[in-house]
Amino acid sequence: MTKITAADGTPAAPFCFGTMQFGAGSTESQSQQVFEACRAAGINFFDSAWVYTNGASETILGELAKSEREKLILTSKGGYTGSASRENLTAQLDESLTRLQTDYIDIYFMHRFDDDVPLQETFDALTSFQQAGKIRQIGVSNYAAWQVMKAQGVAAQSGTRIDVIQPMYSLVKRQAEVELFPMCLSEGIAVTPYSPLGGGLLTGKYNRAEQATGRLSTDDRYAARYAPAQMHETAGALAQMAADQGVDPATLAVAFVAANPAVTAPIISARTVEQLRPSLAALTLPLSSEAYSTISALSPKPAPATDRLEEG
Ligand SMILES: NC(=O)c1ccc[n+]([C@@H]2O[C@H](COP(=O)([O-])OP(=O)(O)OC[C@H]3O[C@@H](n4cnc5c(N)ncnc54)[C@H](OP(=O)(O)O)[C@@H]3O)[C@@H](O)[C@H]2O)c1
């Protein structure tokens, strides 16, 4: 299995923190408080992207991280807007490095699969960034399993490899269990999944109040992503289970993602320290296999990747 470490050799913490809200949902001072709470909890792994909050995410993270850069693992992503062409990736990576006030990014992700640019061009560019010391490891996000394996073949021809993937994954978004996770266990690829709370749905707040404030009520993309009634039923059942156990539903939701054997580190997130606490609490809540199965039973498992499994 690919190891994720900081440049000074420190291993990655069991959770990564995602900074997609820095400079928008979180003010600069809230971002700093959240960053410091993560550091106090031992988190040394922070996710960002060129496209987040018009650059504020990387700029704020760079300022917070610069005094202990070599102990930290910073990620960024390119090619979400524009394309995965060498020209666009070069420009976005150079801008990310400037904003992050660093010479290197620890893991650089392709933010999405780009049908319009040959993989050879993308992976030749990534290899040259790696050889120049601008990026340490290569990752891909939002790729289907066949796209990862196709890209891995091209990466090998370019003299490099995909070390990490970043898919969406939570109790209400389980598609990654079908192909991506078995692929990563088989190929030794690390997995840092995003949205373990389903964008906030699994905190249970949308079950408690119709007018709950949060991303699902303000962002149409998230409202559509988590619209199915079944997902809201799962969130309600998780909230009830958590209440029975005297824990926060967010703690159970993050612990469920972290407990999957394919998962290296879930990317947790929160706009404030108060929101962050229940996700951090999952660091010290290892789930027994019985507890894991009980949570897992709250949502449908996706259909398997191949037929005829019932024949034994
Ligand atoms: N590669 C990609 O395409 C991609 C896509 C998305 C995210 N990501 C990465 O993954 C990270 C995490 O994703 P995510 O933000 O979607 O994760 P998430 O954990 O599913 O959702 C976090 C959001 O849930 C709400 N929340 C968290 N704790 C709460 C609490 N205790 N009480 C009430 N509400 C709470 C907050 O939003 P509200 O207060 O607004 O409800 C918070 O911003 C991002 O920062 C980013 O780094 C990557």
The ligand as a Gaussian input file, in Angstrom:
#p B3LYP/6-31G(d) Opt

LIG

0 1
 N      -12.376000      16.126000      -5.006000
 C      -13.549000      16.693000      -4.997000
 O      -14.218000      16.826000      -6.035000
 C      -14.099000      17.190000      -3.672000
 C      -15.460000      17.551000      -3.568000
 C      -15.937000      17.973000      -2.326000
 C      -15.070000      18.044000      -1.246000
 N      -13.750000      17.723000      -1.384000
 C      -12.797000      17.853000      -0.263000
 O      -13.288000      17.172000       0.869000
 C      -13.457000      18.081000       1.958000
 C      -14.637000      17.661000       2.770000
 O      -15.820000      17.677000       1.956000
 P      -17.172000      18.190000       2.554000
 O      -17.009000      19.577000       3.049000
 O      -18.217000      17.928000       1.527000
 O      -17.311000      17.199000       3.821000
 P      -18.520000      16.808000       4.759000
 O      -17.883000      16.368000       6.027000
 O      -19.424000      15.850000       4.082000
 O      -19.343000      18.160000       4.995000
 C      -18.796000      19.187000       5.771000
 C      -19.895000      20.227000       6.010000
 O      -20.918000      19.675000       6.845000
 C      -21.420000      20.687000       7.722000
 N      -21.050000      20.259000       9.087000
 C      -19.910000      19.664000       9.498000
 N      -19.932000      19.395000      10.804000
 C      -21.131000      19.829000      11.251000
 C      -21.752000      19.823000      12.531000
 N      -21.130000      19.318000      13.615000
 N      -23.006000      20.349000      12.635000
 C      -23.639000      20.840000      11.561000
 N      -23.097000      20.880000      10.310000
 C      -21.851000      20.376000      10.166000
 C      -20.698000      21.988000       7.342000
 O      -21.422000      22.630000       6.295000
 P      -22.691000      23.586000       6.555000
 O      -22.494000      24.290000       7.860000
 O      -22.711000      24.490000       5.377000
 O      -23.874000      22.669000       6.584000
 C      -19.405000      21.453000       6.741000
 O      -18.789000      22.369000       5.879000
 C      -13.552000      19.466000       1.304000
 O      -13.148000      20.513000       2.171000
 C      -12.575000      19.305000       0.168000
 O      -11.243000      19.443000       0.653000
 C      -13.270000      17.272000      -2.568000

